[in-house]
Amino acid sequence: MGEKANILDEKAINRALTRIAHEIIERNKGIDECILVGIKTRGAFLAKRLADRIEVIEGKPIKTGELDITLYRDDLSLKNNTDEPLVQQVDITHDVKDKKVILVDDVLYTGRTVRAAMDAVMDLGRPAQIQLAVLIDRGHRELPIRADYVGKNIPTSSGERIVVKVTETDEVDAVSIYE
């Protein structure tokens, strides 16, 4: 599988995250009732970057949390031996009841990971709203899930793969498409 194209570089990713931060603040009329929840691994790093930008803009920190979801691969533990994602760990110390929870992930694809994340949040209490922010929306949804905030829409074929790299784990910020 070789790299077909580099879609976003570090500057483009930073611009997208800054735009999403402004959109989150504007849509929610501030951040007082909001909790940013990153889906590990890369979604958690993107959520941290969004939180930093929001704090600079608003002059106060936004509440944050993390979810660890095992993706549906044959070699990983699966819920009831199906191809469903399994929530491994929830690190949300704030009460979600009546709050606006904004899930953050790197790539939105089938929607199954987001559904698992929503289930995990709902297990903690009933939020007023759940929103979704993603760096990349690549289409191919299997569930009726859409992102509220999108860095970039990248239509792909099912044979292509989107790879998001972040400096925290990959030493570079980049989004590429592979065939």
C-alpha positions as CSV (number, residue, x, y, z in Angstrom):
1,M,0.0,0.0,0.0
2,G,1.7,3.2,-1.2
3,E,1.1,6.9,-0.5
4,K,-1.2,8.3,-3.2
5,A,-1.2,11.9,-2.0
6,N,-0.4,14.2,0.9
7,I,-3.7,15.9,1.7
8,L,-2.9,18.2,4.7
9,D,0.4,19.5,6.0
10,E,1.1,20.9,9.4
11,K,-0.1,24.5,8.5
12,A,-3.3,23.1,7.0
13,I,-4.1,21.0,10.0
14,N,-3.4,24.0,12.3
15,R,-5.8,26.2,10.2
16,A,-8.5,23.5,10.3
17,L,-8.2,23.1,14.1
18,T,-8.3,26.9,14.7
19,R,-11.4,27.2,12.5
20,I,-13.1,24.3,14.3
21,A,-12.3,25.9,17.7
22,H,-14.0,29.1,16.6
23,E,-17.0,27.2,15.3
24,I,-17.4,25.3,18.6
25,I,-17.3,28.6,20.6
26,E,-19.7,30.3,18.2
27,R,-22.2,27.4,17.9
28,N,-22.3,26.9,21.7
29,K,-22.3,30.6,22.6
30,G,-19.2,30.1,24.7
31,I,-17.8,27.0,26.4
32,D,-19.4,27.1,29.9
33,E,-21.6,24.1,29.3
34,C,-19.2,22.2,27.0
35,I,-16.9,19.2,27.5
36,L,-14.4,18.2,24.8
37,V,-13.9,14.4,24.7
38,G,-11.1,13.0,22.6
39,I,-11.2,9.5,21.2
40,K,-7.8,8.0,21.7
41,T,-5.2,8.1,20.3
42,R,-5.1,10.8,17.7
43,G,-8.5,12.2,18.6
44,A,-7.3,12.8,22.1
45,F,-4.3,14.8,20.9
46,L,-6.5,16.8,18.5
47,A,-8.9,17.5,21.4
48,K,-6.0,18.8,23.5
49,R,-5.0,21.1,20.7
50,L,-8.6,22.3,20.3
51,A,-8.8,22.9,24.1
52,D,-5.6,25.0,24.0
53,R,-6.9,27.1,21.1
54,I,-10.3,27.6,22.8
55,E,-8.6,28.6,26.1
56,V,-6.6,31.3,24.2
57,I,-9.7,32.6,22.5
58,E,-12.0,32.5,25.5
59,G,-9.5,33.3,28.2
60,K,-10.5,30.3,30.3
61,P,-10.1,26.5,30.0
62,I,-12.7,24.1,28.5
63,K,-13.5,20.9,30.4
64,T,-11.9,17.8,28.7
65,G,-11.9,14.0,28.8
66,E,-10.8,11.0,26.8
67,L,-12.3,7.7,25.6
68,D,-10.2,4.7,24.6
69,I,-12.0,2.6,22.0
70,T,-10.5,-0.6,20.6
71,L,-11.1,-0.6,16.9
72,Y,-12.8,-3.6,15.2
73,R,-9.9,-5.7,14.0
74,D,-9.7,-9.4,14.0
75,D,-6.8,-9.5,16.5
76,L,-8.4,-7.3,19.1
77,S,-11.1,-8.0,21.7
78,L,-14.5,-7.5,20.2
79,K,-17.9,-7.1,21.8
80,N,-19.7,-10.5,21.6
81,N,-17.3,-11.6,18.8
82,T,-18.8,-9.1,16.3
83,D,-17.1,-6.4,14.3
84,E,-18.2,-3.7,16.8
85,P,-15.8,-1.3,18.5
86,L,-15.3,-1.9,22.2
87,V,-14.9,0.9,24.7
88,Q,-11.8,0.1,26.8
89,Q,-11.4,3.1,29.1
90,V,-13.4,6.2,29.9
91,D,-11.5,9.1,31.5
92,I,-14.1,11.8,31.9
93,T,-14.1,13.3,35.4
94,H,-16.7,15.9,34.7
95,D,-20.4,15.3,35.1
96,V,-21.9,15.1,31.6
97,K,-25.5,15.5,32.7
98,D,-27.1,18.4,30.9
99,K,-23.7,19.4,29.3
100,K,-22.8,19.7,25.6
101,V,-20.3,16.9,25.0
102,I,-18.1,17.4,21.9
103,L,-16.5,14.2,20.7
104,V,-13.2,14.7,18.8
105,D,-11.7,12.1,16.4
106,D,-9.2,12.2,13.6
107,V,-11.2,10.4,10.9
108,L,-14.9,9.8,10.5
109,Y,-15.5,6.7,8.3
110,T,-18.2,4.1,9.0
111,G,-19.5,5.9,12.2
112,R,-19.1,2.8,14.4
113,T,-16.4,4.3,16.6
114,V,-18.5,7.4,17.2
115,R,-21.5,5.2,18.0
116,A,-19.5,3.4,20.6
117,A,-18.2,6.7,22.0
118,M,-21.8,8.0,22.3
119,D,-22.8,4.9,24.1
120,A,-20.0,5.4,26.6
121,V,-20.9,9.0,27.2
122,M,-24.6,8.1,27.7
123,D,-23.6,5.5,30.3
124,L,-22.2,8.4,32.4
125,G,-25.4,10.4,32.3
126,R,-27.6,12.2,29.9
127,P,-25.9,15.1,28.2
128,A,-27.9,18.0,26.8
129,Q,-26.3,17.3,23.5
130,I,-23.5,15.3,21.8
131,Q,-21.6,17.0,19.0
132,L,-18.9,15.6,16.8
133,A,-15.7,17.3,15.6
134,V,-13.4,15.4,13.1
135,L,-10.3,16.4,11.3
136,I,-11.2,14.3,8.2
137,D,-14.6,13.0,7.0
138,R,-14.0,10.4,4.3
139,G,-17.5,9.2,3.7
140,H,-18.7,5.6,3.5
141,R,-21.0,5.8,6.6
142,E,-22.7,2.7,7.8
143,L,-24.7,4.5,10.4
144,P,-26.7,7.8,10.3
145,I,-23.9,9.8,11.9
146,R,-22.5,13.2,10.7
147,A,-19.9,15.5,12.0
148,D,-20.9,19.0,13.3
149,Y,-17.3,20.3,12.7
150,V,-15.1,19.0,9.9
151,G,-11.5,20.0,9.1
152,K,-11.7,18.6,5.6
153,N,-14.0,16.4,3.6
154,I,-12.0,13.8,1.6
155,P,-14.1,11.5,-0.6
156,T,-12.4,8.2,-0.8
157,S,-12.9,4.8,-2.4
158,S,-13.2,1.8,0.0
159,G,-9.8,0.6,-1.2
160,E,-8.1,3.8,-0.1
161,R,-6.9,4.5,3.4
162,I,-6.6,7.8,5.2
163,V,-3.5,8.1,7.5
164,V,-3.4,10.9,10.1
165,K,-0.1,11.6,11.7
166,V,0.4,13.9,14.7
167,T,3.7,15.1,16.2
168,E,2.8,13.7,19.6
169,T,3.1,10.1,18.3
170,D,4.4,10.3,14.8
171,E,6.9,13.3,15.0
172,V,5.1,15.0,12.1
173,D,1.7,16.6,11.4
174,A,0.2,15.2,8.1
175,V,-2.8,13.6,6.5
176,S,-2.2,11.3,3.6
177,I,-4.2,9.0,1.4
178,Y,-2.9,5.6,0.6
179,E,-3.9,3.0,-2.0
